[in-house]
Amino acid sequence: MKTFRSLLAFGILALVWAGCAKEESFEGDAYTLELQFNPSANGEALVFNKEYVNPLGEDYSVRTFKFYVSRISLLQDQLQPSATDASGIFLVDASSEASKTIRVSLNGQPFNKLAFQLGVDSALNVSGAQTGALDPLNGMFWTWNSGYIMAKLEGNSTRSAQLNNTMTYHIGGFKGDERTQRWIVLDLPQLQEWTLEKNSITTMVIDADIDQWFSSTHDLPIGVHSENMTPGPLSVQYADNYANLFRIETVLRRQ
């Protein structure tokens, strides 16, 4: 079932890509969409260095959790992109409250799904180090590999055989079978239909459940894989898993 959903999401977002050229500029007024990402573990808000237990029964704690968000899109009935932000690339860092809130200006067409890409487009990966969210100072660029880390998770676990029981996952790769960008397609709660309104902010609160990193599409025990920092088949499996991290908890509107 998860494989089917992944294929469906890929097909849906192919339509989004096809529509991006039309959706990059809008006629009339722009409207504000705000995404609030809330990292969590074991069903509660993430606290750094607190011990949790993953779905495989392994203890772990987190000290770093970061990921890139781009191509934020609104969908209507999984058929057409209602609106797409084609320019923004954002780095969500669990240690920075400001970074966990993203605002984009879109148009006011009806939608019932949110989509975004987790990761950085291939073209940007071969353009060298850049600025802003893509600045190497953010710790998300492999100078040795000339590419970006799409998502990073670091911490500790007694199941890790690494020095000081560290666990280190820097997931990247953008070429062919090593591609780790993932499209995320999320239903609004109760399949509600919304329309962005002028002079107001529509906010989606999004849970990012770190437990899914270890066990969703694939079971990836810390005791077997406590470190991964190169592109390849294992990074692709982690990418398949982090595609399942997200869920829209609520949608609200304020002036």
C-alpha positions as a Markdown table, in Angstrom:
| # | Residue | x | y | z |
|---|---|---|---|---|
| 1 | Met | 0.0 | 0.0 | 0.0 |
| 2 | Lys | 2.8 | 2.4 | 0.9 |
| 3 | Thr | 4.5 | 1.6 | -2.5 |
| 4 | Phe | 1.2 | 2.4 | -4.2 |
| 5 | Arg | 0.9 | 5.7 | -2.4 |
| 6 | Ser | 4.5 | 6.6 | -3.3 |
| 7 | Leu | 3.7 | 5.9 | -7.0 |
| 8 | Leu | 0.5 | 7.9 | -6.8 |
| 9 | Ala | 2.3 | 10.8 | -5.2 |
| 10 | Phe | 5.0 | 10.7 | -7.9 |
| 11 | Gly | 2.3 | 10.8 | -10.6 |
| 12 | Ile | 0.4 | 13.7 | -8.9 |
| 13 | Leu | 3.6 | 15.8 | -8.6 |
| 14 | Ala | 4.5 | 15.2 | -12.2 |
| 15 | Leu | 1.4 | 17.2 | -12.9 |
| 16 | Val | 2.6 | 19.9 | -10.5 |
| 17 | Trp | 5.9 | 20.1 | -12.3 |
| 18 | Ala | 4.1 | 20.4 | -15.6 |
| 19 | Gly | 2.0 | 23.2 | -14.2 |
| 20 | Cys | 4.8 | 25.2 | -12.6 |
| 21 | Ala | 5.6 | 27.3 | -15.6 |
| 22 | Lys | 2.1 | 28.5 | -15.6 |
| 23 | Glu | 1.8 | 28.9 | -11.9 |
| 24 | Glu | 5.0 | 30.9 | -11.1 |
| 25 | Ser | 3.1 | 34.2 | -11.6 |
| 26 | Phe | -0.5 | 34.9 | -10.7 |
| 27 | Glu | -3.0 | 37.4 | -11.9 |
| 28 | Gly | -4.5 | 39.7 | -9.3 |
| 29 | Asp | -3.8 | 39.6 | -5.6 |
| 30 | Ala | -1.5 | 37.2 | -3.8 |
| 31 | Tyr | -2.5 | 35.4 | -0.6 |
| 32 | Thr | -0.5 | 34.1 | 2.3 |
| 33 | Leu | 0.1 | 30.4 | 3.2 |
| 34 | Glu | 2.0 | 29.6 | 6.3 |
| 35 | Leu | 3.4 | 26.2 | 7.1 |
| 36 | Gln | 4.4 | 25.5 | 10.7 |
| 37 | Phe | 6.5 | 22.3 | 11.1 |
| 38 | Asn | 6.4 | 20.7 | 14.5 |
| 39 | Pro | 9.1 | 17.9 | 14.9 |
| 40 | Ser | 7.9 | 15.1 | 17.2 |
| 41 | Ala | 8.9 | 11.7 | 18.6 |
| 42 | Asn | 6.8 | 9.1 | 20.4 |
| 43 | Gly | 3.7 | 11.3 | 19.9 |
| 44 | Glu | 5.1 | 14.4 | 21.7 |
| 45 | Ala | 7.0 | 17.5 | 20.7 |
| 46 | Leu | 10.7 | 16.8 | 20.1 |
| 47 | Val | 13.0 | 17.7 | 22.9 |
| 48 | Phe | 16.7 | 17.6 | 22.1 |
| 49 | Asn | 18.7 | 14.9 | 24.0 |
| 50 | Lys | 15.6 | 13.4 | 25.5 |
| 51 | Glu | 15.5 | 9.6 | 25.2 |
| 52 | Tyr | 12.8 | 8.1 | 22.9 |
| 53 | Val | 12.1 | 4.6 | 21.6 |
| 54 | Asn | 11.6 | 4.0 | 17.9 |
| 55 | Pro | 9.1 | 1.6 | 16.4 |
| 56 | Leu | 11.8 | -1.1 | 16.3 |
| 57 | Gly | 12.2 | -0.9 | 20.1 |
| 58 | Glu | 15.5 | 1.0 | 20.1 |
| 59 | Asp | 16.3 | 3.9 | 22.3 |
| 60 | Tyr | 17.5 | 7.2 | 20.7 |
| 61 | Ser | 17.9 | 10.8 | 21.3 |
| 62 | Val | 18.2 | 13.7 | 18.9 |
| 63 | Arg | 20.6 | 16.7 | 18.8 |
| 64 | Thr | 20.2 | 17.7 | 15.1 |
| 65 | Phe | 17.3 | 17.5 | 12.8 |
| 66 | Lys | 17.2 | 19.5 | 9.5 |
| 67 | Phe | 15.6 | 19.2 | 6.1 |
| 68 | Tyr | 15.0 | 21.3 | 3.0 |
| 69 | Val | 11.5 | 22.2 | 1.7 |
| 70 | Ser | 10.8 | 23.5 | -1.8 |
| 71 | Arg | 8.2 | 23.6 | -4.5 |
| 72 | Ile | 5.3 | 24.3 | -2.1 |
| 73 | Ser | 2.1 | 23.6 | -3.9 |
| 74 | Leu | -1.6 | 23.4 | -3.4 |
| 75 | Leu | -3.6 | 20.7 | -5.1 |
| 76 | Gln | -7.3 | 20.3 | -5.9 |
| 77 | Asp | -8.6 | 16.7 | -6.0 |
| 78 | Gln | -5.1 | 15.4 | -6.9 |
| 79 | Leu | -5.6 | 16.6 | -10.5 |
| 80 | Gln | -4.2 | 20.1 | -11.0 |
| 81 | Pro | -1.9 | 22.4 | -9.0 |
| 82 | Ser | -4.1 | 25.1 | -7.6 |
| 83 | Ala | -1.0 | 27.2 | -6.9 |
| 84 | Thr | 2.8 | 26.6 | -6.8 |
| 85 | Asp | 5.6 | 28.6 | -5.1 |
| 86 | Ala | 8.3 | 27.8 | -7.7 |
| 87 | Ser | 11.1 | 29.9 | -6.3 |
| 88 | Gly | 11.4 | 29.4 | -2.5 |
| 89 | Ile | 13.8 | 26.9 | -0.9 |
| 90 | Phe | 13.6 | 26.7 | 2.9 |
| 91 | Leu | 15.8 | 25.0 | 5.5 |
| 92 | Val | 13.7 | 23.7 | 8.4 |
| 93 | Asp | 16.0 | 23.4 | 11.5 |
| 94 | Ala | 14.4 | 21.9 | 14.7 |
| 95 | Ser | 16.8 | 24.0 | 16.7 |
| 96 | Ser | 15.5 | 27.3 | 15.2 |
| 97 | Glu | 11.9 | 28.3 | 16.0 |
| 98 | Ala | 12.0 | 30.9 | 13.2 |
| 99 | Ser | 13.0 | 28.3 | 10.6 |
| 100 | Lys | 10.1 | 26.0 | 11.4 |
| 101 | Thr | 7.6 | 28.6 | 10.1 |
| 102 | Ile | 7.5 | 29.1 | 6.3 |
| 103 | Arg | 5.4 | 31.8 | 4.5 |
| 104 | Val | 4.7 | 31.9 | 0.8 |
| 105 | Ser | 2.4 | 34.0 | -1.4 |
| 106 | Leu | 0.1 | 32.0 | -3.6 |
| 107 | Asn | -3.3 | 32.5 | -5.3 |
| 108 | Gly | -6.8 | 32.1 | -4.0 |
| 109 | Gln | -8.0 | 29.0 | -5.8 |
| 110 | Pro | -9.7 | 26.1 | -3.9 |
| 111 | Phe | -7.5 | 23.3 | -2.7 |
| 112 | Asn | -7.8 | 20.2 | -0.5 |
| 113 | Lys | -4.2 | 19.0 | -0.5 |
| 114 | Leu | -0.7 | 20.3 | 0.2 |
| 115 | Ala | 2.4 | 19.2 | -1.7 |
| 116 | Phe | 6.0 | 20.1 | -1.3 |
| 117 | Gln | 9.4 | 18.6 | -2.3 |
| 118 | Leu | 11.7 | 17.5 | 0.5 |
| 119 | Gly | 15.1 | 18.3 | -0.9 |
| 120 | Val | 16.9 | 20.5 | -3.4 |
| 121 | Asp | 16.5 | 20.3 | -7.2 |
| 122 | Ser | 19.2 | 18.6 | -9.2 |
| 123 | Ala | 20.1 | 21.8 | -11.0 |
| 124 | Leu | 21.0 | 23.5 | -7.7 |
| 125 | Asn | 23.1 | 20.5 | -6.7 |
| 126 | Val | 25.4 | 21.0 | -9.6 |
| 127 | Ser | 25.6 | 24.8 | -9.2 |
| 128 | Gly | 28.1 | 24.8 | -6.4 |
| 129 | Ala | 27.7 | 26.4 | -3.0 |
| 130 | Gln | 25.2 | 29.2 | -2.8 |
| 131 | Thr | 23.7 | 31.7 | -0.3 |
| 132 | Gly | 20.7 | 31.9 | 2.0 |
| 133 | Ala | 19.1 | 28.6 | 2.9 |
| 134 | Leu | 21.7 | 26.9 | 0.6 |
| 135 | Asp | 24.7 | 28.5 | 2.2 |
| 136 | Pro | 27.3 | 25.9 | 3.2 |
| 137 | Leu | 27.5 | 27.5 | 6.7 |
| 138 | Asn | 24.2 | 25.8 | 7.4 |
| 139 | Gly | 26.0 | 22.5 | 7.4 |
| 140 | Met | 23.9 | 21.0 | 4.6 |
| 141 | Phe | 26.4 | 21.0 | 1.7 |
| 142 | Trp | 28.9 | 18.2 | 0.9 |
| 143 | Thr | 32.0 | 20.1 | -0.4 |
| 144 | Trp | 33.6 | 16.8 | -1.2 |
| 145 | Asn | 30.6 | 15.6 | -3.2 |
| 146 | Ser | 29.4 | 18.9 | -4.7 |
| 147 | Gly | 25.8 | 18.3 | -3.6 |
| 148 | Tyr | 23.3 | 19.1 | -0.8 |
| 149 | Ile | 22.2 | 17.0 | 2.1 |
| 150 | Met | 18.4 | 16.8 | 1.8 |
| 151 | Ala | 17.8 | 15.8 | 5.4 |
| 152 | Lys | 20.0 | 15.4 | 8.4 |
| 153 | Leu | 19.4 | 13.5 | 11.7 |
| 154 | Glu | 22.0 | 13.2 | 14.4 |
| 155 | Gly | 21.9 | 12.0 | 18.0 |
| 156 | Asn | 22.8 | 9.0 | 20.2 |
| 157 | Ser | 21.6 | 5.5 | 20.8 |
| 158 | Thr | 22.8 | 2.7 | 23.0 |
| 159 | Arg | 22.3 | 0.4 | 20.0 |
| 160 | Ser | 24.9 | 2.3 | 18.0 |
| 161 | Ala | 28.4 | 0.8 | 17.8 |
| 162 | Gln | 29.9 | 4.2 | 16.9 |
| 163 | Leu | 32.2 | 6.1 | 19.2 |
| 164 | Asn | 30.1 | 7.6 | 22.1 |
| 165 | Asn | 27.1 | 5.7 | 20.7 |
| 166 | Thr | 26.5 | 8.4 | 18.1 |
| 167 | Met | 24.0 | 8.0 | 15.2 |
| 168 | Thr | 24.6 | 10.2 | 12.2 |
| 169 | Tyr | 22.5 | 10.3 | 9.1 |
| 170 | His | 23.3 | 12.8 | 6.3 |
| 171 | Ile | 20.9 | 11.8 | 3.4 |
| 172 | Gly | 21.7 | 13.1 | 0.0 |
| 173 | Gly | 22.1 | 12.1 | -3.6 |
| 174 | Phe | 20.5 | 13.6 | -6.7 |
| 175 | Lys | 21.6 | 11.5 | -9.7 |
| 176 | Gly | 19.6 | 8.6 | -11.2 |
| 177 | Asp | 19.1 | 5.8 | -8.8 |
| 178 | Glu | 20.7 | 7.8 | -6.0 |
| 179 | Arg | 18.0 | 10.5 | -6.0 |
| 180 | Thr | 16.8 | 11.3 | -2.5 |
| 181 | Gln | 14.5 | 14.3 | -3.2 |
| 182 | Arg | 10.9 | 13.2 | -2.3 |
| 183 | Trp | 7.6 | 14.7 | -3.1 |
| 184 | Ile | 5.2 | 14.9 | -0.1 |
| 185 | Val | 1.5 | 15.0 | -0.7 |
| 186 | Leu | -0.7 | 15.6 | 2.3 |
| 187 | Asp | -4.5 | 15.6 | 2.7 |
| 188 | Leu | -6.1 | 18.4 | 4.7 |
| 189 | Pro | -7.8 | 17.1 | 7.8 |
| 190 | Gln | -11.2 | 15.4 | 7.1 |
| 191 | Leu | -10.4 | 16.1 | 3.4 |
| 192 | Gln | -11.6 | 19.7 | 3.9 |
| 193 | Glu | -11.5 | 22.1 | 1.0 |
| 194 | Trp | -10.0 | 25.6 | 1.7 |
| 195 | Thr | -9.4 | 28.7 | -0.3 |
| 196 | Leu | -6.7 | 31.3 | 0.6 |
| 197 | Glu | -8.2 | 34.7 | 1.4 |
| 198 | Lys | -6.9 | 38.1 | 0.9 |
| 199 | Asn | -5.7 | 40.0 | 3.9 |
| 200 | Ser | -5.5 | 36.9 | 6.0 |
| 201 | Ile | -3.0 | 34.1 | 6.7 |
| 202 | Thr | -3.9 | 30.5 | 6.3 |
| 203 | Thr | -1.8 | 28.3 | 8.5 |
| 204 | Met | -1.2 | 24.6 | 8.3 |
| 205 | Val | 0.3 | 23.0 | 11.4 |
| 206 | Ile | 2.4 | 20.0 | 10.2 |
| 207 | Asp | 3.6 | 17.2 | 12.4 |
| 208 | Ala | 7.1 | 15.8 | 11.5 |
| 209 | Asp | 7.3 | 12.4 | 13.2 |
| 210 | Ile | 10.9 | 11.3 | 13.6 |
| 211 | Asp | 9.9 | 7.8 | 14.5 |
| 212 | Gln | 9.0 | 7.3 | 10.8 |
| 213 | Trp | 12.7 | 7.8 | 9.9 |
| 214 | Phe | 13.6 | 4.4 | 11.2 |
| 215 | Ser | 10.5 | 2.3 | 10.3 |
| 216 | Ser | 7.9 | 3.2 | 7.7 |
| 217 | Thr | 8.5 | 2.0 | 4.1 |
| 218 | His | 11.7 | 0.2 | 5.3 |
| 219 | Asp | 12.8 | -1.1 | 8.7 |
| 220 | Leu | 16.2 | 0.5 | 9.3 |
| 221 | Pro | 17.4 | -0.4 | 12.8 |
| 222 | Ile | 20.0 | 1.8 | 14.5 |
| 223 | Gly | 21.8 | -1.3 | 15.6 |
| 224 | Val | 22.4 | -2.2 | 11.9 |
| 225 | His | 22.7 | 1.3 | 10.4 |
| 226 | Ser | 24.0 | 3.8 | 12.9 |
| 227 | Glu | 25.7 | 6.0 | 10.3 |
| 228 | Asn | 25.1 | 6.9 | 6.7 |
| 229 | Met | 26.7 | 9.9 | 5.0 |
| 230 | Thr | 27.1 | 9.0 | 1.3 |
| 231 | Pro | 24.7 | 8.7 | -1.6 |
| 232 | Gly | 23.6 | 5.2 | -2.5 |
| 233 | Pro | 20.9 | 2.5 | -2.0 |
| 234 | Leu | 20.8 | 3.0 | 1.8 |
| 235 | Ser | 20.3 | 6.8 | 1.5 |
| 236 | Val | 17.4 | 6.0 | -1.0 |
| 237 | Gln | 15.8 | 3.8 | 1.7 |
| 238 | Tyr | 16.0 | 6.6 | 4.3 |
| 239 | Ala | 14.5 | 9.0 | 1.8 |
| 240 | Asp | 11.6 | 6.6 | 1.2 |
| 241 | Asn | 11.1 | 6.6 | 5.0 |
| 242 | Tyr | 11.3 | 10.4 | 5.5 |
| 243 | Ala | 8.7 | 10.8 | 2.8 |
| 244 | Asn | 6.3 | 9.4 | 5.5 |
| 245 | Leu | 7.2 | 11.8 | 8.3 |
| 246 | Phe | 4.5 | 14.4 | 7.7 |
| 247 | Arg | 0.9 | 14.9 | 8.6 |
| 248 | Ile | -1.3 | 18.0 | 8.6 |
| 249 | Glu | -2.6 | 18.4 | 12.2 |
| 250 | Thr | -4.9 | 21.4 | 11.7 |
| 251 | Val | -5.6 | 24.3 | 9.3 |
| 252 | Leu | -6.6 | 27.7 | 10.7 |
| 253 | Arg | -7.0 | 31.3 | 9.4 |
| 254 | Arg | -6.1 | 34.6 | 11.1 |
| 255 | Gln | -5.9 | 38.2 | 10.1 |
